[in-house]
Amino acid sequence: MAKKKWIPKDLDEGAFTRKAKARGMGVQEFARYVKAHPEKFDTKTKRQANLAQTFAKLAKKRGK
């Protein structure tokens, strides 16, 4: 049985990173900013911020 992918395949890879760099921030710094100021961002960006933080936690947990 094949594993089901939980990330949509139409995901624009690197989009959140590009948004962060355009504002002169790192990915995690921008994710914290988005979480602190949700009224300034659309739903997609808020979800990307949440996903970025989740991936960072997973990487830390795996020791990377």
Backbone bond lengths (Angstrom), bond angles and torsions (degrees), N, CA, C in turn:
res aa  C-N    CA-C-N  psi(-1)  N-CA   C-N-CA  omega(-1)  CA-C   N-CA-C  phi
1 M - - - 1.449 - - 1.533 109.22 -
2 A 1.305 116.21 128.45 1.467 121.66 -178.44 1.527 110.40 -74.51
3 K 1.332 114.25 145.73 1.466 118.91 176.56 1.513 109.78 -71.23
4 K 1.305 115.41 139.97 1.455 120.46 176.81 1.525 108.61 -84.60
5 K 1.321 116.30 129.27 1.460 120.28 178.20 1.526 108.76 -77.93
6 W 1.311 116.73 131.73 1.456 120.23 -178.94 1.519 112.31 -98.70
7 I 1.322 116.49 -2.46 1.460 120.90 174.91 1.521 106.82 -107.60
8 P 1.320 117.96 129.13 1.466 119.56 -178.87 1.521 112.37 -58.66
9 K 1.332 116.89 140.98 1.460 119.50 -177.46 1.524 112.69 -73.94
10 D 1.325 117.40 -13.96 1.461 119.78 177.03 1.526 111.98 -89.64
11 L 1.327 116.18 13.92 1.457 122.55 179.35 1.527 109.72 -61.94
12 D 1.305 116.73 131.59 1.457 122.06 178.41 1.526 107.86 -84.87
13 E 1.328 116.08 95.26 1.460 120.50 -176.93 1.521 110.90 -62.04
14 G 1.309 115.51 132.84 1.450 121.16 177.38 1.518 114.81 86.20
15 A 1.317 118.06 0.53 1.461 120.90 -177.01 1.531 111.25 -63.93
16 F 1.325 116.93 -43.98 1.460 119.90 -178.69 1.524 110.40 -68.28
17 T 1.313 117.06 -37.28 1.467 121.15 177.00 1.521 110.24 -62.42
18 R 1.325 116.89 -43.13 1.472 120.40 178.29 1.526 110.68 -62.39
19 K 1.338 117.04 -40.07 1.468 120.24 178.40 1.530 110.20 -63.17
20 A 1.317 116.61 -42.33 1.465 121.07 -179.50 1.527 111.01 -64.65
21 K 1.327 116.82 -46.45 1.468 120.95 -178.58 1.530 111.40 -66.10
22 A 1.333 117.24 -32.77 1.462 120.98 178.09 1.531 110.96 -64.64
23 R 1.320 116.32 -25.75 1.464 121.21 178.74 1.529 112.04 -98.76
24 G 1.328 116.23 5.75 1.461 121.01 177.67 1.515 113.35 72.15
25 M 1.333 117.49 32.03 1.461 122.25 -178.54 1.522 109.93 -126.44
26 G 1.318 114.74 162.36 1.452 120.69 171.00 1.523 108.69 -81.98
27 V 1.306 116.96 169.26 1.462 121.78 -176.86 1.529 111.48 -61.66
28 Q 1.315 117.38 -50.09 1.465 119.47 -177.64 1.532 111.77 -69.12
29 E 1.298 116.41 -35.53 1.465 120.53 177.20 1.532 109.94 -62.59
30 F 1.335 116.18 -44.58 1.459 120.84 179.03 1.524 111.15 -67.24
31 A 1.326 117.25 -37.52 1.468 120.72 178.17 1.531 110.14 -61.54
32 R 1.328 116.55 -42.65 1.476 119.63 177.52 1.530 110.91 -64.36
33 Y 1.339 116.44 -38.83 1.463 121.01 179.23 1.530 110.73 -63.93
34 V 1.323 116.39 -43.78 1.465 120.96 179.18 1.526 110.25 -62.12
35 K 1.328 116.58 -43.06 1.471 120.64 179.40 1.533 111.38 -64.79
36 A 1.326 117.41 -34.08 1.461 121.64 -179.03 1.527 112.64 -78.04
37 H 1.351 117.32 -24.15 1.465 122.33 -177.28 1.534 110.80 -129.27
38 P 1.332 118.67 60.71 1.469 120.70 -174.49 1.526 114.32 -64.19
39 E 1.315 117.26 -24.03 1.468 120.35 -178.58 1.521 112.52 -69.17
40 K 1.333 117.19 -18.05 1.467 121.78 -178.34 1.526 113.23 -87.25
41 F 1.347 117.79 -9.25 1.458 120.75 -171.54 1.523 112.06 -126.93
42 D 1.339 114.66 154.52 1.462 119.76 178.27 1.535 109.76 -79.92
43 T 1.309 115.19 170.80 1.457 121.66 -176.71 1.522 111.82 -60.16
44 K 1.315 117.45 -40.22 1.465 121.05 -178.20 1.531 110.67 -61.18
45 T 1.316 117.33 -44.38 1.463 120.89 -179.40 1.526 110.33 -66.47
46 K 1.327 117.42 -38.86 1.467 120.29 178.24 1.523 110.54 -63.87
47 R 1.319 117.05 -39.01 1.464 120.61 178.27 1.528 110.83 -68.51
48 Q 1.318 116.82 -38.06 1.464 120.83 177.50 1.531 110.32 -63.49
49 A 1.325 116.71 -39.89 1.465 121.03 178.61 1.522 110.39 -62.89
50 N 1.319 115.72 -43.45 1.457 120.19 178.88 1.526 110.71 -62.88
51 L 1.318 117.21 -42.81 1.457 121.73 179.52 1.529 111.04 -65.13
52 A 1.315 117.39 -40.33 1.467 121.18 178.32 1.525 110.71 -61.17
53 Q 1.315 116.97 -42.27 1.456 120.51 179.12 1.529 111.07 -68.22
54 T 1.323 116.51 -37.92 1.464 120.67 177.78 1.519 110.96 -63.17
55 F 1.334 116.89 -45.15 1.460 120.49 178.79 1.527 111.38 -63.42
56 A 1.315 117.44 -37.18 1.462 120.71 178.53 1.526 110.25 -64.22
57 K 1.323 116.63 -40.67 1.466 120.51 178.50 1.526 110.28 -65.75
58 L 1.322 117.49 -41.26 1.459 121.19 178.86 1.526 111.06 -63.29
59 A 1.329 116.61 -43.40 1.460 120.74 179.12 1.526 110.81 -62.97
60 K 1.316 116.14 -41.56 1.471 120.48 179.06 1.526 110.21 -64.15
61 K 1.336 115.48 -41.00 1.457 120.56 -179.56 1.526 111.68 -64.51
62 R 1.343 115.68 -35.66 1.461 120.57 179.11 1.524 112.41 -80.41
63 G 1.311 117.01 -8.61 1.456 120.90 177.93 1.508 114.78 86.30
64 K 1.322 117.22 26.06 1.467 120.55 -179.31 1.501 110.17 -100.37
